[in-house]
Amino acid sequence: MTEELLYDKRGDVAWVTFNRPQARNALTFAMYQGVAEICGRIGRTREAKVVVITGAGDKAFAAGTDIAQFRDFKDGEDGIAYETKMDATLEIIERCPVPTIAAVAGFCTGGGLAIAGACDFRLAAANAQFGVPIARTLGNCLSMGNYARLTALVGPLRVKEMLLLAKMVDAASALQAGLVMEVVTDGPALQARAQQIAETLAGHAPITLQTTKEAMRRLQAKIADENIDDLIRRTYGSADFREGMSAFLEKRAPNWTGE
């Protein structure tokens, strides 16, 4: 693993840690690839019975994709390639035959929320904040798979609040909405509780866990069949997306034109 993505074993539990606390653990393409490779490898080797994904520090689980990753985008086809790559990463996490837990402290936004949403369980520290505020930041969009995953987790109204209103959801609201299964006090309590739940899962019948996970994945996949490449192409190819990137990097409010 690179220094930006840490891996360690605690008994039967594999811990994967996003390690860019100075950047709120913003995700590079290499970090996405690394998580996918770990989950794929564990599926083959069964070197762990549970995977816990978390972020270094207490400020963020992962605050979305690092904006620098978008600088070379030229048109909508780059957006389609990016969302296709994201979907492939998330599918590997979902297809991992062992249970996965996202242990979330601080900000969990954009691509960070996508990864947490692809896990089987989400635990939150009291300071956790969830959201996809792209309507007021970058002006991009999600893949159909991510829209479907979020809708399955919290329902269409909450998804519209998070996407259209760019509304952040705190830990208590996330618990009420069913986005997380538990809220604990702080980072140390989060680590301890995640390990405790992981050890419980590690003692359960592995074939039952695998079958249930795969059945749920197939059920969710049925509502993500619609192709929205035309929408993705238009969004990532827009002047507004380029303006969103520039404004974000220049730390100013974007000037949206709808073009």
C-alpha atoms as one frame of an Amber mdcrd trajectory, in Angstrom:
protein
   0.000   0.000   0.000   1.022   3.606  -0.484   1.317   6.042   2.416  -2.065
   7.447   1.371  -3.828   4.121   1.915  -2.931   2.023   4.942  -3.690  -1.657
   5.516  -3.377  -3.664   8.698  -4.865  -6.774  10.255  -6.400  -6.955  13.711
  -7.068 -10.629  14.177  -9.537 -11.688  11.474 -10.376  -8.071  10.630  -8.685
  -6.102   7.832  -8.522  -2.328   8.386  -8.168  -0.022   5.378  -7.433   3.622
   6.231  -7.538   6.648   3.936  -4.435   8.516   5.049  -4.509  12.093   3.761
  -5.757  13.887   6.871  -4.167  17.163   5.721  -6.589  17.057   2.727  -9.570
  15.664   4.651  -8.670  12.292   3.118  -9.725  13.468  -0.364  -9.486  10.473
  -2.668  -7.033  10.104  -5.531  -7.583   7.614  -8.334  -4.791   5.502  -6.818
  -6.675   5.354  -3.505  -9.861   4.199  -5.233  -7.859   1.545  -7.070  -6.155
   0.475  -3.844  -9.439  -0.105  -1.994 -10.750  -2.123  -4.942  -7.574  -4.209
  -5.070  -7.750  -4.986  -1.346 -11.404  -6.038  -1.469 -10.769  -8.106  -4.600
  -7.750  -9.789  -3.053  -9.560 -10.626   0.171 -12.301 -12.172  -1.933  -9.709
 -14.497  -3.466  -7.436 -15.206  -0.503  -9.921 -14.921   2.387  -7.054 -13.437
   4.412  -9.654 -11.615   6.500 -13.222 -12.361   7.530 -14.341  -8.719   7.697
 -13.102  -5.432   6.180 -13.334  -2.087   7.998 -12.765   1.089   5.945 -12.056
   4.341   7.779 -10.238   7.674   7.514  -7.176   8.914   9.368  -7.833  11.587
  11.977 -11.217  12.779  13.174 -11.926  15.465  10.550 -13.028  13.243   7.664
 -13.734   9.726   6.490 -13.148  11.002   2.946 -14.173  14.387   1.575 -14.857
  13.223  -1.969 -12.534  12.910  -4.928  -9.465  15.158  -4.934 -10.370  17.978
  -7.347  -6.916  17.759  -8.914  -8.042  14.467 -10.455 -10.451  16.411 -12.700
  -8.014  18.966 -14.088  -7.305  17.013 -17.279 -10.987  16.494 -18.124 -11.707
  17.915 -21.583 -15.284  16.852 -22.373 -18.215  14.696 -21.374 -16.483  11.480
 -22.406 -13.989  12.022 -19.588 -16.942  12.197 -17.207 -18.363   8.941 -18.500
 -14.949   7.256 -18.128 -14.671   8.567 -14.556 -18.145   7.434 -13.503 -17.573
   4.036 -15.169 -14.338   3.622 -13.215 -16.104   4.659 -10.013 -18.886   2.145
 -10.618 -16.317  -0.613 -11.172 -14.584   0.247  -7.886 -17.827   0.299  -5.923
 -18.994  -2.959  -7.465 -15.808  -4.689  -6.312 -16.470  -3.434  -2.774 -20.078
  -4.637  -2.955 -19.053  -8.006  -4.399 -16.465  -8.618  -1.662 -17.691 -11.897
  -0.148 -16.864 -10.856   3.421 -18.803  -8.175   5.331 -17.616  -4.579   4.993
 -17.991  -1.782   7.544 -17.444   1.948   7.000 -16.341   3.626  10.245 -17.076
   7.318   9.689 -15.804  10.305  11.655 -16.066  13.827  10.280 -16.922  14.567
   6.665 -18.123  11.753   4.422 -18.968  13.397   1.116 -19.036  12.681  -2.604
 -16.848   9.700  -3.425 -16.349   9.081   0.297 -20.100   8.667   0.745 -20.185
   6.439  -2.342 -17.626   4.096  -0.770 -19.400   4.137   2.608 -22.684   3.451
   0.835 -21.182   0.424  -0.927 -20.269  -1.114   2.435 -22.658  -3.410   4.281
 -22.699  -1.320   7.460 -21.938   2.255   8.398 -20.993   3.386  11.900 -20.646
   7.065  12.746 -18.926   9.183  15.345 -21.059  12.017  16.701 -19.201  14.554
  14.513 -19.953  12.734  11.247 -21.405  14.745   8.355 -22.773  13.086   5.209
 -23.579  14.705   1.887 -23.123  15.220  -1.841 -23.050  19.032  -2.134 -22.079
  19.072  -5.822 -24.969  21.383  -6.775 -23.161  24.244  -5.006 -19.550  23.146
  -5.534 -18.437  21.322  -8.707 -21.626  21.131 -10.753 -21.062  17.497 -11.731
 -23.357  14.488 -11.232 -23.452  10.847 -10.103 -23.737   7.602 -12.004 -27.062
   5.776 -12.119 -25.546   3.153  -9.820 -24.809   5.776  -7.182 -28.238   7.384
  -7.484 -29.794   3.946  -7.043 -27.555   3.050  -4.093 -28.329   6.262  -2.227
 -32.046   5.911  -2.924 -32.018   2.358  -1.591 -30.334   3.602   1.588 -32.346
   6.714   2.451 -35.214   7.077  -0.028 -35.836   9.538  -2.880 -36.821  12.560
  -0.764 -33.624  12.455   1.296 -31.567  11.962  -1.873 -33.141  15.086  -3.365
 -32.381  17.025  -0.187 -28.751  15.922  -0.323 -28.329  16.482  -4.082 -30.671
  19.317  -5.043 -30.474  21.337  -1.817 -26.837  20.312  -1.234 -27.897  19.578
   2.351 -25.453  17.966   4.753 -26.816  15.294   7.104 -25.437  15.060  10.635
 -24.913  11.807  12.536 -28.226  11.932  14.419 -30.193  12.557  11.206 -28.228
   9.841   9.399 -29.193   7.387  12.130 -32.844   8.386  11.870 -32.752   8.046
   8.075 -31.201   4.579   8.244 -27.962   5.670   6.596 -25.949   4.514   9.617
 -26.657   1.712  12.056 -25.133   3.309  15.174 -23.669   6.582  16.412 -20.893
   6.595  19.015 -19.223   9.436  20.866 -15.854   9.906  19.175 -13.023   8.438
  17.136 -11.653   5.979  19.710 -15.163   4.704  20.474 -15.763   4.348  16.729
 -12.653   2.222  16.259 -13.518   0.016  19.233 -17.143  -0.482  18.183 -16.212
  -1.240  14.569 -13.751  -3.903  15.729 -16.354  -5.344  18.094 -19.013  -5.649
  15.385 -16.437  -7.023  12.941 -15.460  -9.751  15.398 -19.127 -10.689  15.813
 -19.500 -10.967  12.044 -16.285 -12.989  11.799 -17.881 -15.649  13.994 -20.965
 -16.074  11.809 -21.550 -18.620   9.030 -19.555 -17.333   6.045 -21.745 -18.891
   3.352 -24.873 -17.351   4.880 -23.158 -13.960   4.890 -21.977 -14.343   1.294
 -25.390 -15.460   0.048 -27.218 -12.624   1.785 -24.742 -10.017   0.525 -24.981
 -11.233  -3.064 -28.781 -11.482  -2.977 -29.020  -7.900  -1.741 -26.554  -6.741
  -4.405 -28.576  -8.366  -7.173 -31.776  -6.843  -5.837 -30.269  -3.358  -5.868
 -28.744  -3.869  -9.319 -32.231  -4.249 -10.794 -33.034  -0.592 -10.121 -29.765
   0.656 -11.611 -30.243  -0.759 -15.116 -31.211   2.527 -16.770 -28.406   4.028
 -18.871 -27.830   7.744 -18.222 -24.637   8.256 -20.246 -26.335  11.094 -22.126
 -26.915  12.966 -18.855 -23.394  12.315 -17.574 -21.902  13.404 -20.907 -23.859
  16.676 -20.851 -22.973  17.444 -17.214 -19.231  16.788 -17.366 -18.995  18.471
 -20.771 -20.693  21.646 -19.569 -19.205  25.079 -19.033 -20.738  24.980 -15.558
 -18.580  21.971 -14.595 -15.445  23.769 -15.730 -16.583  26.864 -13.816 -17.241
  24.740 -10.718 -13.711  23.330 -10.799 -12.164  26.769 -11.290 -14.229  28.321
  -8.511 -13.399  25.511  -6.099  -9.668  25.789  -6.725  -9.802  29.603  -6.542
 -11.879  29.476  -3.333 -14.699  31.624  -4.676 -18.413  31.192  -5.362 -19.166
  29.712  -8.807 -21.061  31.726 -11.413 -23.510  29.200 -12.887 -24.862  29.860
 -16.389 -26.727  26.641 -17.139 -24.523  25.974 -20.157
